[in-house]
Amino acid sequence: MAAVAGATQSIPVVFVAVSDPVGQGFVHSLAQPDGNITGFTLFEWASAGKLLEVLKEVAPVERVGVLYHPETTSAAPL
């Protein structure tokens, strides 16, 4: 991704499944990516509540645990 992003400023670049595009310096903001780069992240913390709702509909669970490594940029809540 970094090679493509650095190679052009005019050709549109769409990324898929980049863990942390802001932390990796591809875009300045998820809400308003600038320049010619845009795409989809692996996980957006703002959607966590909706994912839990879907989980409860699919599999009636009472407890859910979340494991993450705090030094991983994609694991840090924004």
Summary of the structure (lengths in Angstrom):
residues: 78
radius of gyration: 15.6
end to end distance: 21.9
largest distance: 49.5
contacts: 152
relative contact order: 0.19
helix: 29%
strand: 14%
